[in-house]
Amino acid sequence: VIQRIFYTVNRSWSGKITCNELRKSNFLQNVALLEEEADINQLTEYFSYEHFYVIYCKFWELDTDHDLYIDRKDLARHNDHAISNRMIERIFSGAVTRGRKAQKDGKISYADFVWFLISEEDKKTPTSIEYWFRCMDLDGDGALSMYELEYFYEEQCQKLDNMAIEPLPFEDCLCQMLDLVKPQYEGKITLHDLKRCKLTNVFFDTFFNIEKYLDHEQKDQFSMLRDSEGESQEVSDWEKYAAEEYDILVAEEAASDQWNDGYEAELNPVDHQKANALRYQMEKRPFFEMPSHLADVDLDDYDYEEDFE
């Protein structure tokens, strides 16, 4: 919950919420709604238990040693290795993480993962746009150059080649992205340009998320723009993702419980009949039985060579 609050309210990325940031946010209004709303899951911006459950389960899947820290290899497994290795390196570079000790050990904490997952699943919010912009801005000059875009796109091309899919040449991809973003200045894309863009998710996924990039390629850009403009602002991409994942997790847990209950349940009537029949046979069988005729073989006369022919 704390990380959700800082993610939305702390617009300066300072790690401290100022009075001005608090006034500009809707956090206090959400706190007031806690007294009126019986179901806390209806307050999806900060306090939803369902959202926490989804984030924690996703983190737990990656944190194989369960020390509440994950390294590069752990994070790379997220969503079946959809995120490029170059972007994984940038996330661990300190561009978007705060814990110095964790960075020194080459790991990120659960708190950092909260920021990552929300930014990954909803690339249209101001914080998520800033998150990925920081990662892609390799030299930290406040603008994305054509070199930086090509740097990330190269790995996408390699992945497409491995999937036997012919990648779009970088020059053609660049033209598409410039038409999409419409930057104010030639030769670079600024943070302001991306915040004006309606399809920032398409822009970012093109350069570091192969699965979502291929998904976007199957859709018409104009229809995506129309859907984006027509969507209700009340339901964000993150809320859609969290709701879908929560339903999946609950269904999996219910199926697991049902299997365990069935495994531990008593035998059904048919199994009882089989067990009684077996018990009856065992009771009739004498403890010491006469040896069968197969045991009459004289081992001294037995020809072992035939067994090895």
N, C-alpha and C positions, 0 to 999 in steps of 0.2 A: 504494500500500500504506500509506503514511504517513497519508494522509487517511482511509482505511478504519479504521485504528487509532484515530485521534483521534475519528472519527465515533462509534465504539462505546464507547471507553474514557473519553474526556474528557467526563464527564457535566456538568461545571460550565461548559462552553463558554469556558473561560479561555484556551485555546491552550497550556496546560501540563498535563501529566498528573502528578497527585500519587501518592504511594505508596499512599494509601488507595484512589484510583480504580483503580490497577493491581491491588491485592489483590481488589477487588470484581469485577473483570472476569475473563473467561476467556482473556485474551491469553497469559499465560505457559503455560497448558495447551496452547494452540494452537502455541506455539513448540516445546514439548516434542514435540508430535505430528509436527513436521517431520522428526524423525529416524526415525520409524516409518513414515510414509506415503510411498510411492514416487511417487504422483501428487499433485502439489501442488494440482491443481484440485479434489481432494476436500475440501480445507480451505477451505470457501467463505466463512468469516467475514472473513478478512483477506488471504490470500495467493493467491487464485485468479487464474491468468493469464487464464482465460476471462472473468472479470468485468472485469478491467482492459481487455481487448480490446474488450469491448462498450462500456464507458464512453468509451474513447479514440476509437473509431469514431464514436460519437454526437457527441462534441465536435468531431471533425474535420469532420463534415458541416455543423455550424453555423458553424465558424470558417473562413469563406470566404477570408480573406486569410492564414490560417495563421500568425498572430502569437501564438498561444496565449492570446488574449483574445477574449471575445465581448461584444457590446453588447446593448442591449434588442431591436433588430430581429432579431439573430441568435437570441437565446433564444426570441423569440416564434415562430420557425419550428419550434420543437421539436414533434414529434408533430402536424404539420399545424395549427399555431396553436390547439392545444387549450387552452392556458393563457391565462387572461384577461389583458388588458393591465394592469388594475389590480393583479393579483398580480405581474406582471412588474415593475411599478414598485416594488412593495414589496421584491422580491428585490434590486433595485439600490439601495434606499434605505439599505442598511447594516444592516438588521435581522438579517440572517443571514450577512453577509459580513464579512471581517476586513481585507482588503488596502486600506489607505487610499489608496494611489496609484491602484489600479485603480478604486476608487469615485470618486475625483476625476475620472478620465478617462471615467467612465460605462461602465466595463467590469468584467467579472468574470473571474477566472482559471480555469485548468483545475481547480485545487484546489477552488474554490467550486462548479464544475460537478459534481464528484464528489458533494458534499453534496446538491446540487439533485436530481440524477438518482436517487440512492438514496432520497431522501425522497419524490420524486414517484412512484416505482414501488412503494414499500412504506410506506404511511401508518399502519401499526399499531405501529411500534417507538417506544420512548420518545423517541429523538432526532428522528425524523421528525415526531412529534406536536408536540414543542417547536419544531421548525423552522417548521411551518406556523402554529402558534399565534403565534409571534413576528411572522410576516408579517401575520396578520389583526388582531393587537392594535395598531390604528393609534395609539392614544394612550399605549400602553405602561403601562397601569394594572394589568396582570395579569389582565384579564378581557375577554371578548368581549361587547360590548353588542349590543342589537338593532339599533342604528344601524350598527355595524360589519358585522354580518351582511347588512343590507339594502344597504349600500354595495357589497359584492362581488356580491350576488345581482342587482343592477340590470343589470350587464353580461351576466350569464348570460341574463337575459330578452331583452336586445337581440339576442344571438346566436341565441336560439331564434326570435325574430320574423323574423330574416333567413333562417332555415331553414324558414320557414312552419310553425313548430310553436308552438302556443299555450302560453305559459309558465304555470306554476302561480302564482297570486297569492302575494305574499310572506307574507301572513298564514297561508295554508294551508301553505306551505313551512316557516314558522317553527314551526307546531304539530307538523309531522312531525319536525323536527330536535330539538325539545325532548323529544318522546316518545322519540326515539332516544337522546339523551344523558342525559336525566333529571338536569338540573343540581341541585346541592344548594341553591343560592340562586336565588330568583326574579328574572328580569330580566337575568341574566348567566350566562355559561358560563366556568368556570375551567379552567386546565390540568389540575387534579386530576380534574375532571368528564370531560374527554376521555380521560384515561389509564384511567379506569374503563370507558369505553365500548368495546364489542366491535366496533363498525362505524365507527371514526373515518375510514376511507377513504371511506365513503359521505358522511359529514358534510362533509369537506373538498372532495371532488369536486363536491358540490352547489353550492359557492360559487365555484369558480374553474377547474374542468376540465370543459368542455362535453361532450367525447367520453365520458369515463368516467361523467359524470352521466347521459347518455342510456343508457349501458350498464346502469347500476344501475336505471334506471327500467323496464327490460325484465324485471327480476327481482323476485321476491317478497321482501320484507324479511325475513320469517320464515325463508324458505329460506336467504337469505344468512347470517342469524344462526346457523342450524343448521349450515351448511357451515363457518362460521368456528369454531364450537365443536368441530366434528368433525374439522377439519383437523389433520394431524400438525404439531407444533411444529417438527419437524426441517427442514421445507421452508418457507421464508418466501416472501412475495410477490416480494421482490427476487430470490431465487434462481430462482424460476419464470421471471420476466421475463428474467433474464440468460441462462438456459439456452435459452429460446426464441429470443432475439435472436442468441445465438452460433451456433445452428444455421442461422439465416437468413443470417448474414454468411458463414459457411463455405460454404454452398450457393451464394451469389452469387459468391464468390471462385472456387469450383470451376467454375461455369458460365462465368465470364469467362476463366479459364485455358484451358478447353476451346475456347472460341471463338477465342482467340488462337492456340492450337495448330493449329486447323483452318485459320485464315487463313494461317498461315505454312507450312503443310504443302505438299509438292510436289503438282503437278497429278495428278489421277487419270487412268487410262488413256484415258477418253473425252476429257478435256481435251487429252491428248497427241496424240490422233488429229486433233482440230480444229486444234491448233497446227501439226502437220506439214502438214496440207492447206493451211493459209493460207501457210505458208512456201514450199510448192511453187508456189503461184500467184504469189507475189511474185517468186520466182526466174525464172519464165517470162516475167513482164511486163517489157518493155524499159524502160530508164530514161527514154528520151524516146519518147513515143507520138505518133502522128498525132492532131491535134485532131479532135474530133467535129464533126458537122454543125452542132451548136448554136453553134459558134464561128465560123461563116461569116457571122454577122450584121454588116452594115455599121453601125457605131455612129452615123455621121452621118445615116443614113436612119431610125434607130430612133425611134419615136414614144413619148416618155416620158410624155406626158399620160395615156395609158391606164393607167399604173401608179398614178395619183393619183385616178382617177375613183371 
